[in-house]
Amino acid sequence: MAKLPDFEALAIFAKVVELRSFAAAAVELSLSKATVSKAVSRLEERLGARLFNRTSRRLALTDAGQKLSERAARLLADGEAAENEALAQSTTPRGLVRLAVPMTFGVKTVGPLLPEFLETYPEVSIDLHLSDATVDLIGEGFDAGLRIARLPDSSLIARRLCGMPRYTVAAPSYLKRYGRPTHPMHLAEHKCFGYAYLPTQGVWHYTNAAGEQASVRPAGQLRVNNGEAVMPALIAGLGIADLPDFIVGDAIASGEVEVILKGWKQPEGAVHLVTPPGGPRPARVEVLADFLARHFAKAKKR
């Protein structure tokens, strides 16, 4: 197998040629003079030719050195340009962000914010993927995703953007017809709507102020894989639902549904931006995270 070119030695050689001095090249590259000299000697040995004629007062290129110097200079320039471009990419928001977001949260909350973001960062593009299923960010090539839940342990890097409470709710017509549950265990006797992607596998967990805990696996006629899809049946008084604020908040405010089990709380959820492991987030992802965090915080204050 052929050896790779000695790029380091070629770059050092090019810098010596540019500055006409081993000592000046060492200072420019923040290397010792001995390191610079050894790199050039290593290159000469590899090529089997002397590259410089050296005297105490003068440093002159040989014919072999002259022929090599132009190519080495281009190599150094290309390397510096590539590095500078990569550094600029890492600090200047630019490029495509592939973002995975739960369906309803993407439509109702993230989508309306994107026009402002795209105007603010004209060199950033968004590829928005909407699905309530948990996406494999690494396997499917996503830059980031929003997760609305208590996060399980994983290798993903997570940033909390805002809290997201859940409510157990029912329409007034349902409560009038079937009665109001006062304890989580009463839910087993009621018609409840299921959600396919609940991280607790269909079990609803509660805790009250006294520290008492209760878990129940409710059942009913309807199970969905998108929380918004349950709203018509919920408002029609056909059952009880457990939903996050971004789906059911407006219906609570309008009185179309009521919060029940007010003395009980479910585990506090949150909106997290998650990214694959492996170094700092690109600038295009970081500015998107900052933008969303600011807007979510404003929405909570209103």
QUIJO-V335939 format. One record per residue. RES is the residue in three letters. SS is DSSP state (@ for helix, = for strand, . for the rest). PHI is phi in degrees with one decimal (999 if undefined). OMEGA is omega in radians with two decimals (999 if undefined). Layout:
<<RES;SS;PHI;OMEGA> <RES;SS;PHI;OMEGA>>
This chain:
<<MET;.;999;-3.11> <ALA;.;-69.0;3.10> <LYS;.;-74.8;3.01> <LEU;.;-70.0;3.05> <PRO;.;-59.1;3.10> <ASP;.;-84.2;-3.04> <PHE;@;-62.0;-3.14> <GLU;@;-61.5;-3.13> <ALA;@;-64.0;3.11> <LEU;@;-64.4;3.13> <ALA;@;-66.8;3.11> <ILE;@;-64.1;3.09> <PHE;@;-57.3;3.14> <ALA;@;-61.9;3.14> <LYS;@;-69.4;3.08> <VAL;@;-63.3;3.11> <VAL;@;-62.1;-3.12> <GLU;@;-59.8;-3.05> <LEU;@;-97.3;3.13> <ARG;.;57.2;-3.09> <SER;.;-163.9;3.04> <PHE;@;-66.4;-3.10> <ALA;@;-65.6;-3.14> <ALA;@;-66.1;3.10> <ALA;@;-64.3;3.13> <ALA;@;-61.9;3.13> <VAL;@;-65.3;-3.11> <GLU;@;-61.3;-3.07> <LEU;@;-94.9;-3.10> <SER;.;57.3;3.09> <LEU;.;-120.3;3.03> <SER;.;-76.6;3.12> <LYS;@;-61.6;3.13> <ALA;@;-64.3;3.13> <THR;@;-64.6;3.11> <VAL;@;-63.3;-3.13> <SER;@;-62.8;3.13> <LYS;@;-65.2;3.14> <ALA;@;-64.6;3.12> <VAL;@;-67.0;3.10> <SER;@;-63.0;3.11> <ARG;@;-62.5;3.12> <LEU;@;-68.7;3.12> <GLU;@;-61.8;3.14> <GLU;@;-64.9;-3.13> <ARG;@;-65.7;-3.09> <LEU;@;-86.4;-3.12> <GLY;.;69.3;-3.12> <ALA;.;-152.0;3.05> <ARG;.;-77.0;-3.11> <LEU;.;-101.9;3.13> <PHE;=;-129.0;2.83> <ASN;=;-100.4;-3.01> <ARG;=;-114.0;2.96> <THR;.;-128.3;-3.13> <SER;.;-67.1;-3.08> <ARG;.;-113.5;-2.95> <ARG;.;-140.7;3.08> <LEU;=;-123.8;-3.07> <ALA;=;-126.3;3.10> <LEU;=;-75.9;2.97> <THR;.;-81.5;3.10> <ASP;@;-60.7;3.12> <ALA;@;-64.6;3.12> <GLY;@;-65.7;3.14> <GLN;@;-64.4;-3.14> <LYS;@;-65.8;-3.11> <LEU;@;-76.4;-2.96> <SER;@;-62.2;-3.11> <GLU;@;-65.7;3.12> <ARG;@;-66.4;3.14> <ALA;@;-65.9;3.12> <ALA;@;-64.0;3.10> <ARG;@;-65.3;3.11> <LEU;@;-60.9;3.12> <LEU;@;-64.4;-3.13> <ALA;@;-63.9;3.13> <ASP;@;-64.5;3.12> <GLY;@;-64.1;3.12> <GLU;@;-64.7;3.14> <ALA;@;-65.5;3.13> <ALA;@;-63.3;-3.14> <GLU;@;-67.0;3.14> <ASN;@;-63.7;3.12> <GLU;@;-65.8;3.12> <ALA;@;-65.3;3.11> <LEU;@;-64.8;3.12> <ALA;@;-63.9;3.13> <GLN;@;-64.2;-3.08> <SER;@;-77.7;-3.09> <THR;@;-108.7;3.13> <THR;.;-103.3;3.13> <PRO;.;-62.2;-3.08> <ARG;.;-159.5;3.05> <GLY;=;110.4;-3.05> <LEU;=;-94.8;3.00> <VAL;=;-111.2;3.04> <ARG;=;-89.9;-2.98> <LEU;=;-120.0;3.10> <ALA;=;-103.5;-3.04> <VAL;=;-138.2;3.03> <PRO;.;-55.6;-2.95> <MET;@;-53.0;-3.04> <THR;@;-67.0;3.11> <PHE;@;-63.1;3.10> <GLY;@;-65.8;-3.11> <VAL;@;-70.5;-3.00> <LYS;@;-86.0;-2.98> <THR;@;-115.9;-3.07> <VAL;@;-77.3;-3.10> <GLY;@;-52.2;-3.14> <PRO;@;-63.9;3.14> <LEU;@;-86.4;-3.00> <LEU;@;-65.0;3.12> <PRO;@;-55.8;3.12> <GLU;@;-65.1;3.14> <PHE;@;-62.1;-3.10> <LEU;@;-66.7;3.07> <GLU;@;-71.7;-3.14> <THR;@;-71.1;-3.10> <TYR;.;-124.3;-3.03> <PRO;.;-66.6;-3.14> <GLU;.;-95.1;3.10> <VAL;=;-107.4;3.07> <SER;=;-115.2;-3.12> <ILE;=;-119.4;2.95> <ASP;=;-109.2;-3.01> <LEU;=;-93.4;-3.14> <HIS;=;-109.1;-3.07> <LEU;=;-107.9;3.09> <SER;.;-165.2;3.08> <ASP;.;-80.4;3.09> <ALA;.;-70.7;3.10> <THR;.;-73.2;-3.06> <VAL;.;-87.5;3.03> <ASP;.;-80.5;-3.05> <LEU;.;-57.5;-3.06> <ILE;.;-70.9;-3.08> <GLY;.;-64.7;-3.09> <GLU;.;-102.4;3.00> <GLY;.;73.5;3.10> <PHE;.;-89.0;3.07> <ASP;.;-79.6;-3.08> <ALA;=;-162.4;3.06> <GLY;=;-148.7;3.02> <LEU;=;-104.1;3.10> <ARG;=;-119.7;-3.09> <ILE;=;-116.5;-3.08> <ALA;.;179.9;2.90> <ARG;.;-78.1;-3.01> <LEU;.;-76.4;2.99> <PRO;.;-74.2;3.07> <ASP;.;-63.5;3.11> <SER;.;-161.5;3.12> <SER;.;-83.6;-3.12> <LEU;.;-68.5;3.09> <ILE;=;-90.6;-3.03> <ALA;=;-115.8;3.02> <ARG;=;-127.6;3.13> <ARG;=;-75.6;-3.12> <LEU;=;-99.0;3.11> <CYS;=;-170.5;3.06> <GLY;=;-76.6;3.10> <MET;=;-146.2;-3.13> <PRO;.;-70.0;3.05> <ARG;=;-114.8;-3.14> <TYR;=;-132.3;2.97> <THR;=;-94.0;-2.94> <VAL;=;-135.9;3.04> <ALA;=;-152.4;3.09> <ALA;.;-75.1;3.09> <PRO;@;-53.6;-3.12> <SER;@;-66.0;3.10> <TYR;@;-66.9;-3.10> <LEU;@;-63.9;3.11> <LYS;@;-67.1;-3.06> <ARG;@;-82.1;-3.01> <TYR;@;-113.2;-3.12> <GLY;.;90.8;-3.07> <ARG;.;-102.1;3.07> <PRO;.;-66.1;3.14> <THR;.;-114.4;3.12> <HIS;.;-138.0;-3.12> <PRO;@;-52.9;-3.12> <MET;@;-65.8;3.09> <HIS;@;-66.7;-3.11> <LEU;@;-62.5;3.12> <ALA;@;-63.5;-3.12> <GLU;@;-97.7;-3.07> <HIS;.;-115.9;3.05> <LYS;=;-85.0;-3.09> <CYS;=;-127.2;3.14> <PHE;.;-91.5;-3.13> <GLY;=;-101.9;3.12> <TYR;=;-128.0;-2.98> <ALA;.;-64.4;-3.01> <TYR;.;-102.2;3.08> <LEU;.;-61.0;-3.07> <PRO;.;-64.4;-3.11> <THR;.;-94.9;3.03> <GLN;.;56.1;3.05> <GLY;.;82.9;3.12> <VAL;.;-101.5;3.09> <TRP;=;-100.6;-3.08> <HIS;=;-110.7;-3.11> <TYR;=;-138.5;3.01> <THR;=;-140.4;3.07> <ASN;=;-104.9;-3.06> <ALA;.;-63.4;3.14> <ALA;.;-82.2;-3.13> <GLY;.;90.0;3.11> <GLU;.;-69.1;3.14> <GLN;=;-114.0;3.12> <ALA;=;-145.8;3.09> <SER;=;-130.8;-3.10> <VAL;=;-141.5;3.05> <ARG;.;-109.9;-3.06> <PRO;.;-74.5;3.13> <ALA;=;-138.2;3.12> <GLY;.;-172.5;-3.04> <GLN;.;-86.9;-3.00> <LEU;.;-131.7;3.04> <ARG;=;-130.3;-3.04> <VAL;=;-128.3;3.01> <ASN;.;-110.7;3.03> <ASN;.;-147.1;-3.03> <GLY;@;-60.3;-3.12> <GLU;@;-61.7;-3.08> <ALA;@;-67.0;-3.11> <VAL;@;-86.3;-3.02> <MET;@;-59.5;3.14> <PRO;@;-59.1;3.13> <ALA;@;-68.7;3.12> <LEU;@;-64.6;-3.12> <ILE;@;-66.9;3.12> <ALA;.;-75.4;3.07> <GLY;.;82.6;-3.08> <LEU;.;-97.4;3.13> <GLY;.;174.0;-3.14> <ILE;=;-108.3;-3.13> <ALA;=;-129.4;3.04> <ASP;=;-118.0;-2.97> <LEU;=;-137.0;3.07> <PRO;=;-76.3;-3.06> <ASP;@;-58.7;-3.05> <PHE;@;-68.7;3.09> <ILE;@;-92.8;-2.96> <VAL;@;-106.4;-3.06> <GLY;@;-57.3;-3.12> <ASP;@;-65.5;-3.14> <ALA;@;-69.0;3.05> <ILE;@;-66.1;-3.12> <ALA;@;-62.8;-3.11> <SER;@;-82.6;-3.12> <GLY;.;87.2;3.13> <GLU;.;-67.6;3.04> <VAL;.;-135.4;3.13> <GLU;=;-122.4;3.05> <VAL;=;-78.0;3.08> <ILE;.;-114.4;-3.12> <LEU;.;53.4;-3.05> <LYS;.;-65.5;3.10> <GLY;.;-82.3;-3.10> <TRP;=;-121.9;3.12> <LYS;=;-121.8;3.02> <GLN;.;-96.0;3.12> <PRO;.;-53.2;-3.09> <GLU;.;-65.3;3.08> <GLY;=;-94.8;3.13> <ALA;=;-156.8;3.02> <VAL;=;-92.8;3.11> <HIS;=;-117.6;2.91> <LEU;=;-95.0;-3.13> <VAL;=;-115.7;3.13> <THR;=;-134.6;3.11> <PRO;.;-62.9;3.11> <PRO;.;-72.2;3.04> <GLY;.;111.5;3.05> <GLY;.;92.3;-3.11> <PRO;.;-68.2;3.10> <ARG;.;-68.2;3.01> <PRO;.;-60.3;-3.10> <ALA;@;-58.4;-3.11> <ARG;@;-64.0;3.12> <VAL;@;-79.0;-3.11> <GLU;@;-65.0;3.14> <VAL;@;-68.8;3.07> <LEU;@;-66.3;3.10> <ALA;@;-62.2;3.13> <ASP;@;-62.1;-3.13> <PHE;@;-61.6;-3.13> <LEU;@;-64.6;3.14> <ALA;@;-60.3;3.13> <ARG;@;-62.2;-3.08> <HIS;@;-71.4;3.09> <PHE;@;-65.5;3.12> <ALA;@;-64.5;3.10> <LYS;@;-62.2;-3.11> <ALA;@;-62.3;-3.13> <LYS;@;-69.6;-3.11> <LYS;@;-78.0;-3.09> <ARG;.;-74.6;999>>
